Amino acid sequence: MTYTIVVYAHLLGAFAFFIGQGIEWAASSLFRGASSTEQVRAWLRVFSVSPPLSGIGLGVLLLSGGYLASLSRVMKQGWIPATLLGIGIGVVLGIAVILPRMKRIRKTIPSLNEPVSSELRSLLSDPVLLSAIRIRMLLATGIVYLMTAKLAFSPSAIALLVAIGTGLVFSIPVWRRPA
């Protein structure tokens, strides 16, 4: 019975995490096209749902995944440290790249509803921010692949590099598109 509950918790954690990441990607794509600061604020409110949803989902995933891995005695398989490395990269991207840029965007928005200034437009179209969001989403997808394929460490690391590379490919349009 406990095993079944933990498996469901693991699936719900994954669902919450991916929904949070999807919201982040969609909102960041949409607030780039905002014409007024009120529209930017609206998309930032949608975006603000992502960190708590993704954070809770990740916490549930780690706790339930650790429990399930200990039950099945797979803690020493290569995909586990590769997965933890991938999670670490995603957390660093969030803390070092995404959060500071989002704070800067929030500070730049004037209190009144105005057209989007060139400074704010530049922050909203920051290719580094938008690339980090895409890379994190595809890195998470790569981690799901590792959970199912259960590869040794080297192939797992290669799979994560492919996921990061795919995130970079999905980021090409944001580097080419003018602010």
C-alpha positions in Angstrom: 0.0 0.0 0.0 2.8 2.5 0.9 4.6 1.7 -2.3 1.5 2.5 -4.4 1.0 5.8 -2.5 4.6 6.8 -3.1 4.4 5.9 -6.8 1.3 8.2 -7.1 3.1 10.9 -5.2 6.1 10.6 -7.5 3.8 10.9 -10.5 2.0 13.9 -9.0 5.4 15.5 -8.2 6.5 15.0 -11.8 3.2 16.5 -13.1 3.5 19.5 -10.8 7.1 20.1 -11.8 6.4 19.9 -15.5 3.3 22.1 -15.3 5.4 24.7 -13.5 8.1 24.5 -16.1 5.6 24.8 -18.9 4.0 27.8 -17.3 7.4 29.4 -17.0 8.1 28.8 -20.7 4.7 30.0 -21.9 4.6 33.1 -19.7 8.1 34.2 -20.6 7.2 33.8 -24.3 4.0 35.8 -23.9 5.2 38.7 -21.8 7.8 39.4 -24.5 4.9 40.5 -26.8 3.2 42.7 -24.2 2.5 46.3 -25.3 1.7 47.8 -21.8 3.2 47.4 -18.4 -0.2 46.1 -17.2 0.1 43.2 -19.7 3.6 42.5 -18.4 2.3 42.5 -14.9 -0.4 40.0 -15.8 2.1 37.6 -17.4 4.4 38.0 -14.5 1.6 36.9 -12.2 1.1 33.8 -14.3 4.9 33.3 -14.2 5.0 33.6 -10.4 3.0 30.4 -10.1 5.9 28.4 -11.6 8.5 28.6 -8.8 6.3 27.3 -6.0 4.7 24.7 -8.2 8.0 23.5 -9.6 9.7 23.6 -6.2 7.0 21.5 -4.5 7.0 19.1 -7.4 10.8 18.8 -7.3 10.7 18.2 -3.6 8.1 15.5 -3.9 10.0 13.9 -6.8 13.3 13.8 -4.8 11.7 12.4 -1.6 9.5 9.8 -3.3 12.2 9.0 -5.9 14.8 8.5 -3.2 12.4 6.2 -1.3 11.5 4.2 -4.5 15.2 3.9 -5.5 16.2 2.7 -2.0 13.4 0.0 -2.2 14.5 -1.2 -5.6 18.2 -1.0 -4.6 19.2 1.1 -7.6 20.9 3.9 -5.7 24.3 2.8 -7.1 23.2 2.8 -10.8 24.8 5.4 -13.0 21.7 7.2 -13.9 21.1 8.3 -10.3 24.2 10.5 -9.9 23.6 11.8 -13.5 20.0 12.7 -12.6 21.2 14.5 -9.4 23.8 16.4 -11.5 21.0 17.4 -14.0 18.8 18.6 -11.1 21.8 20.6 -9.8 22.3 22.2 -13.2 18.6 23.1 -13.3 18.6 24.6 -9.8 21.8 26.7 -10.6 20.1 28.0 -13.8 17.1 29.0 -11.8 19.0 30.6 -8.9 21.9 32.2 -10.8 20.2 33.1 -14.1 16.4 33.2 -14.0 15.6 34.6 -10.6 17.9 37.7 -10.8 16.6 38.6 -14.2 13.0 38.2 -13.1 13.7 40.5 -10.1 15.2 43.1 -12.4 12.2 42.9 -14.7 9.8 43.4 -11.7 11.9 46.4 -10.4 11.8 48.0 -13.9 8.0 48.0 -14.2 6.6 51.5 -13.4 3.7 51.7 -11.0 1.4 53.2 -13.6 0.1 51.5 -16.7 2.3 52.7 -19.5 3.6 51.4 -22.8 6.6 49.1 -22.4 9.8 51.1 -22.4 12.8 50.1 -24.4 14.7 49.2 -21.2 11.9 46.9 -20.1 11.5 45.4 -23.6 15.2 44.6 -23.5 14.8 42.8 -20.2 11.7 40.9 -21.4 13.5 39.7 -24.5 16.8 38.8 -22.8 18.0 35.8 -24.7 20.0 34.5 -21.7 16.8 34.4 -19.6 14.7 32.8 -22.3 17.4 30.2 -23.1 17.8 29.3 -19.5 14.1 28.6 -19.2 14.1 26.4 -22.3 17.3 24.5 -21.3 15.8 23.8 -17.9 12.6 22.4 -19.4 14.5 20.1 -21.8 16.9 19.1 -19.1 14.0 18.0 -17.0 12.7 16.0 -20.0 16.2 14.4 -20.3 16.0 13.4 -16.6 12.6 11.7 -17.2 14.3 9.8 -20.0 17.1 8.7 -17.6 14.4 7.5 -15.1 12.9 5.2 -17.7 16.1 4.1 -19.6 18.2 3.6 -16.4 21.5 3.9 -18.2 25.1 3.8 -16.8 26.6 7.1 -15.9 28.4 7.9 -19.1 25.4 7.3 -21.4 23.3 9.2 -18.9 25.7 12.2 -18.9 25.6 12.1 -22.8 21.8 12.0 -22.7 21.8 15.1 -20.4 24.2 16.9 -22.8 21.8 16.1 -25.7 18.9 17.5 -23.6 20.9 20.7 -22.9 21.9 20.9 -26.6 18.2 20.5 -27.6 17.4 23.3 -25.2 20.0 25.5 -27.0 18.5 24.6 -30.4 15.0 25.6 -29.1 16.7 28.9 -27.9 18.0 29.9 -31.4 14.8 31.9 -32.2 15.1 34.0 -29.1 18.7 35.0 -30.1 17.7 35.8 -33.6 14.5 37.7 -32.8 15.0 41.4 -32.2 13.8 42.9 -28.9 
